[in-house]
């Protein structure tokens, strides 16, 4: 096997809550992602997924452990990753093409060139004709595609997607997953996606990583050996359902732990 | 906008879909206009009520004065205010220009100071903690006490008046800007940082533009204070201006001329207030369109 694209080695993170108290959020998270692989990370809510993501993206520093990109230490480095937050965060004062160009402009590319680069993706992202629209003119699904476009345009090696479709209604979400699956098989980006949705995880990814309740550590790694490109009809196949069941079982166990934790903390 | 809302993603055929999409896009501009008319009424629907109410009050006033026979030194009839005011229109106009000058220069100065303070506070938590109490304290200074002192310190020229106008107007702008900057949340900040932005780029790309709507709200509040502030500063002592005009006419028991000056002041304030909407639409057209789109839903 080649050098993994990303390698997480024993990540640790504690937050100081003040008054001598602290919260252990990430505990010894280790996994790796191969070049061109799509990995979904799933875990009970509040388990520390987002913190882990911020550490990978270089937005927060781990207390211990390493993030490696191509075998090199990349702790605190942001230039490898393009990050897509949960909310689309499209800026109302920018048109869609300008929103798409945001990352390039921030990185110092001349505006004209950045806009041209951004425009090239509009067809693939089903946004052709909406270059000069403003975000409020777009539907939820389109806004999310625009946000993904803004992420991809940056041309970075790895995409970090934080619940990209979490805010969408279920029909739009299915269409988006279907679309992303198609685009992804075309571009084969290396991607890590956080999700709450087991079906989404199985449908989109090559591998699913299940995290434990807080403090997060890796509970299970599950290879999804389903052929690509995947059709929507796949989700009712016995293989698909078997993966889902396996994940549901583990995840619910962790969710119960998380729930007990939260109740314990409040009483 | 519903036609856009329901558009389904169809990526492989996106090129084929485009013409249809363009066709639907030409629709929206006419639609909100229609909606606006039914909900908020026409232009006259929003202009007529205040005119009717003001006209009614003026009529009651006119009739009341002539029925009771009250002396004009106490309460002149509106007709008298208009006639006497128009007779001295050129004098009043000269004073109005003075007041306008003080207002605009003072307000410009106030804007510069407010922006500098707000940006400094946005970049430094220490400055925020250090300056905020002082700023709040500055607003507790009674202008009525400080304005005469300003004249003692700085004379009868422009400077004391500019300072008074700035003192009464800068605070809402500072607060509006600081809160506006903070509308950019943690997640947006993370997004920008992930793109490689430092604090300054985060400010110019996100915090500054997201503060503009609250800036204009603050601007509207402040500009009305600015006129009152200017007139107050002149009232205490000046060579010209509506404030000093009111003061001398009051001492001469020319209540009618005082009221004429008050009317001019009101017109001036309203004009400046409305002007902020025009400037807002020119500077941040997106904000207006976005609000309208939200309202339509």
Interface residues (C-beta under 8 A of the other chain):
Chain A: X54 X57 X58 X59 X78 X79 X81 X82 X83 X85 X86 X87 X89 X91 X92 X93 X102 X103 X105 X106 X107 X123 X124 X125 X126 X127 X128 X129 X130 X133 X134 X136 X137 X138 X139 X141 X142 X145 X154 X160 X175 X176 X179 X182 X183
Chain B: X1 X4 X5 X6 X7 X8 X9 X10 X11 X12 X14 X15 X17 X18 X21 X22 X25 X28 X187 X188 X190 X191 X192 X193 X194 X195 X196 X197 X201 X205 X206 X209 X210 X212 X284 X286 X287 X289 X290 X293 X294
